[in-house]
């Protein structure tokens, strides 16, 4: 931000946030949905910051008016009222709506049951993945089909079938596990039981679950005894039975863990959030949002009433003693007495009051009188009683009146005139600068006419520049003229044009060229009677009909003329286009101009010759057609090459002097040469003379100054 006066930032910057907030609300809120009590009240809340900005503007005024203070209080109250209304509007939008019937069930649209209390204003932000209420032809509900199969005991069971009498042979033929494997499985199962028996976990298990887990633990203890007997060799042949019993206990424990989630945490007792998911109200998010919004609304309501209290009793009444400025920091170290309280309207001051004397307004007829010096001796601060305080207060009043009359009288005579003259110096300085510029412009001679084959003379004046105010940060690469109208273009399709009227200053109007971005940067342009003709670096030709831009835009389209001839992979560094002639400079051949012509009966471009530029031409060459002549301007040196397209004659023109520094450099060179010759002559004629040596030492600083000016002129 380039704003140097920070006061105006408060007027401009909030607009960005205001517009952003309004757009976000427009996107999130469904217009007209739901039963609202405060429709469109949010606009009053959007304007709340500008009420505060207007209040601060009145506070920053250098002049004091009681009316401004009253208006400031009103604006501050409106600011709080706007925020309060905005909070109520948010509560109105978030309030749930009660629907009497279900929403229509349509594919791809929002739907929820009628008993759900959802704010309709934010209905577009609720996305619920739910099955349709009815099936369309060709659709199948796999979830309900599986539930029906489970209720009818059909399908594949999720448990391993119990051993029956018909499976005894198959079971007997199964390979038995070893006692060591049974002990490993038993250890894992015991660790699972111990996790449930921890104090913090056992307290979270309901009573019915505790009984079932205790029964499983009894079965496990009995099975563990059998496993120990198998390991000691006291029982044999029962390994498969024990393995089946242990597997059944593991399955029952897995089912128990699936139906009872084991809580974990740092609590030693029952978790306070144990039944939060089941016992909390279903509309808890709405209750929390309502409390938060109501809290914000109460804050601004409270601030508004506090502001009313401040406007009545004063904003600093509660933080300082009456009659004392708010910057006094030693209040708690004073022993306040009833006679020490005073206000700014009192004509008397306490005896020990040392801050300032009361001031009195000076009437206009008293301004020309000089106030004499008054010496007032104040009574001591230990004086007691109302009489001594009144005497001291009158003495302060008299001293204050004398100070005001002596220090604030208006200056008269010569001193006052000098003060008034100093106030007008900025205007006089501006007037002098304007007159100097006017005189310099009037003294400039008209530019000399450039000869065809001769360079400008040594003392030729500098070329006159047009007074055109271009847009900021504008860097054009192409300059076009049509009569008294001039236009400048950048390579990316932005431009500015101005109407020149003699020596009067002109302001260029910016515009944009539509359609250039699709073909790349520009390499050249021409302004004809039919409009603009543009050449891109890729050789494409664009036509922009019209005499100028309309509403800041100039529409362009691809020209019907065929593309300019370019070698494979080559790009144009510069180009000029005429009616049926083109001049091109390729980036890989910056010192050569290629001429092409278009036959009357054909649309193809035919080579028409070449023009060789000096070796120091580096590609920054400007090309343009002026009638039947081709002009080439070298960007570094400013030399102009002119070639006639009719007879092929050429001419070179050296650049004119760009500034009066050229004459200064010549003058300094001649002066330096004369000074050196004079000192050499003096030293040679009388080398033993100390007088010349001292003159040389005295004039040496002047010689160094001349050298510095010479170096500066060469750099500029």
Residue pairs with C-beta under 8 A, 6 or more apart in sequence:
1 9
3 9
3 12
7 57
7 60
10 53
10 56
11 50
11 53
14 49
14 50
14 53
17 49
18 46
18 49
21 46
22 42
22 43
22 46
25 42
28 122
28 124
28 125
29 93
29 121
29 122
30 120
30 121
30 122
30 123
30 124
33 120
33 121
33 123
34 93
34 95
34 97
34 119
34 120
34 121
35 97
36 92
36 93
36 121
37 92
38 85
38 88
38 89
38 92
41 85
41 86
41 88
41 89
41 92
42 86
42 89
42 90
44 81
44 82
44 85
44 86
45 82
45 83
45 85
45 86
45 87
45 89
46 82
46 86
47 82
48 78
48 79
48 80
48 81
48 82
48 83
48 86
49 79
51 75
51 76
51 78
51 79
51 82
52 75
52 76
52 79
54 75
55 72
55 75
55 76
55 79
58 68
58 71
58 72
58 75
59 72
61 68
73 307
73 311
76 307
77 304
77 307
77 308
80 300
80 301
80 303
80 304
80 307
81 300
81 304
83 300
84 297
84 300
84 301
84 304
87 293
87 294
87 296
87 297
87 300
88 297
90 293
91 290
91 293
91 294
91 297
93 119
93 121
93 122
94 119
94 121
94 122
94 286
94 289
94 290
94 293
95 119
96 117
96 118
96 119
96 283
96 286
97 117
97 118
97 119
97 120
98 117
99 114
100 114
101 114
102 111
102 113
102 114
103 110
103 111
103 112
103 114
104 111
105 111
105 132
105 133
105 134
107 132
110 123
110 124
110 126
110 127
110 128
111 128
111 130
112 118
112 126
112 128
117 283
117 286
118 126
131 141
131 143
132 139
135 141
146 155
149 155
159 251
160 247
160 251
163 171
163 244
171 240
174 240
176 239
176 240
176 243
177 239
177 240
177 243
178 239
179 227
179 230
179 231
179 239
180 231
182 227
182 230
182 231
182 239
182 242
182 243
182 246
183 227
183 231
185 246
185 250
186 220
186 223
186 224
186 227
186 246
189 220
189 246
189 249
189 250
189 253
190 220
190 224
192 253
192 257
193 213
193 216
193 217
193 220
193 253
195 201
195 262
196 202
196 205
196 213
196 262
199 268
199 269
200 263
200 265
200 267
200 268
200 269
200 271
201 262
201 263
201 264
202 210
203 269
203 270
204 262
204 263
204 270
204 271
204 274
205 213
205 260
206 260
209 256
209 259
209 260
212 256
213 256
216 249
216 252
216 253
216 256
219 245
219 249
220 249
223 242
223 245
223 246
223 249
226 235
226 238
226 242
226 245
227 242
227 246
229 235
230 236
230 238
230 239
230 242
263 271
263 274
265 271
281 287
316 326
319 326
320 326
320 328
320 331
321 328
321 331
321 336
321 340
321 341
322 341
322 342
322 343
323 341
323 342
323 343
323 344
323 346
324 331
325 355
334 340
339 350
339 386
339 389
340 350
342 348
342 349
342 350
347 358
347 393
347 397
348 389
348 390
348 393
348 394
348 397
349 358
349 392
349 393
349 396
349 397
350 389
350 392
350 393
351 378
351 379
351 380
351 381
351 383
351 388
351 389
351 392
351 393
352 381
353 396
356 400
357 396
357 397
357 399
357 400
357 403
358 396
358 397
358 400
359 400
359 404
360 397
360 400
360 401
360 404
362 404
362 405
362 408
362 409
366 405
367 409
367 410
368 409
368 410
368 412
369 405
369 409
370 406
370 409
371 402
371 405
371 406
371 409
372 402
373 402
373 406
374 398
374 399
374 402
376 395
376 398
376 399
377 395
378 392
378 395
378 396
379 388
379 391
379 392
379 395
383 389
383 392
410 416
411 419
441 503
444 461
444 464
445 461
446 464
447 461
447 463
447 464
448 456
448 457
448 460
448 461
450 456
450 653
452 642
452 651
453 651
455 653
455 654
456 653
456 654
456 656
456 657
459 663
460 656
460 657
461 657
462 656
462 657
462 658
462 659
462 660
463 656
463 658
466 486
466 500
466 506
467 503
467 504
467 505
467 506
468 486
468 498
468 500
468 505
468 506
468 507
468 508
469 505
469 506
469 507
469 508
470 476
470 488
470 496
470 508
471 496
471 508
471 510
474 488
474 490
474 494
474 496
474 510
475 490
476 488
476 489
476 490
476 495
476 496
477 489
477 490
477 491
477 522
478 488
478 489
478 490
478 491
478 522
478 524
478 525
479 486
479 487
479 488
479 622
480 486
480 487
480 488
480 489
480 525
480 526
480 527
480 532
481 487
481 527
482 527
484 499
484 500
484 501
485 497
485 498
485 499
485 500
485 548
486 497
486 498
486 500
487 495
487 496
487 497
487 498
487 527
488 495
488 496
488 497
488 508
489 495
489 513
489 522
489 525
490 522
491 521
491 522
491 523
492 516
492 517
492 521
492 522
493 512
493 513
493 514
493 516
493 517
493 522
494 510
494 511
494 512
494 513
495 510
495 511
495 512
495 513
495 549
495 554
496 508
496 509
496 510
496 511
497 508
497 509
497 511
497 548
497 549
498 506
498 507
498 508
498 509
499 506
500 506
509 549
509 552
510 552
511 549
511 552
511 553
511 554
512 549
512 552
512 553
512 554
513 532
513 534
513 544
513 553
513 554
513 556
514 553
514 554
514 555
514 556
515 542
515 555
515 556
515 557
515 558
516 522
516 534
516 536
516 542
516 556
519 536
519 538
519 540
519 542
519 558
520 536
520 537
520 538
520 540
521 536
521 537
522 534
522 535
522 536
522 537
523 535
523 536
523 537
523 572
523 573
523 574
523 575
524 534
524 535
524 572
524 574
524 575
524 576
524 577
524 623
525 532
525 533
525 534
525 535
525 577
526 532
526 533
526 576
526 577
526 578
526 624
526 625
527 533
528 579
530 543
530 545
531 543
531 544
531 545
531 546
531 547
532 542
532 543
532 544
532 554
532 556
533 541
533 542
533 543
533 544
533 559
533 577
534 541
534 542
534 543
534 544
534 556
535 541
535 542
535 564
535 572
535 575
535 576
535 577
535 582
536 542
536 572
537 571
537 572
537 573
538 566
538 571
538 572
539 563
539 564
539 565
539 566
539 572
540 558
540 563
540 564
541 558
541 559
541 561
541 563
541 564
541 577
542 556
542 557
542 558
542 559
543 556
543 557
543 558
543 559
543 560
544 554
544 555
544 556
544 557
545 555
546 554
546 555
548 554
561 598
561 603
562 603
562 604
562 605
564 572
564 575
564 582
564 584
564 596
564 605
565 596
565 605
566 572
566 586
567 586
570 586
570 587
570 588
571 586
571 587
572 584
572 585
572 586
572 587
573 585
573 586
573 587
573 590
573 619
573 621
574 584
574 585
574 619
574 621
574 622
574 623
575 582
575 583
575 584
575 585
575 623
576 582
576 583
576 623
576 624
576 625
576 630
577 625
578 625
580 597
580 598
580 600
581 595
581 596
581 597
581 598
581 608
581 625
581 645
582 595
582 596
582 597
582 598
582 605
583 593
583 594
583 595
583 596
583 611
583 623
583 625
583 630
584 593
584 594
584 596
585 592
585 593
585 594
585 619
585 621
585 623
586 592
586 594
587 619
590 613
590 617
590 618
590 619
590 621
591 612
591 613
591 614
591 615
591 617
592 610
592 611
592 612
592 613
593 610
593 611
593 612
593 613
593 621
593 623
593 630
593 632
594 607
594 610
595 607
595 608
595 609
595 610
595 611
595 630
595 645
596 605
596 606
596 607
596 608
597 605
597 606
597 608
598 604
598 605
598 606
599 606
609 648
611 630
611 632
611 641
611 643
611 650
613 621
613 632
613 634
613 641
614 634
614 639
616 634
616 636
616 637
617 634
618 635
618 636
620 634
620 635
620 636
621 632
621 633
621 634
621 635
622 631
622 632
622 633
622 635
623 630
623 631
623 632
624 630
624 631
624 633
625 631
628 644
628 645
628 646
629 642
629 643
629 644
629 645
630 642
630 643
630 645
631 640
631 641
631 642
632 640
632 641
632 642
632 643
633 639
633 640
633 641
634 640
634 641
637 655
638 655
638 658
639 652
639 653
639 654
639 655
640 652
640 653
640 655
641 650
641 651
641 652
641 653
642 650
642 651
642 652
642 653
643 649
643 650
643 651
644 650
657 663
659 716
661 713
661 716
664 709
664 713
665 710
665 713
665 714
668 706
668 709
668 710
668 713
669 710
671 706
672 703
672 706
672 707
672 710
675 699
675 703
675 706
679 692
679 696
679 699
682 692
682 695
682 696
683 692
683 696
686 692
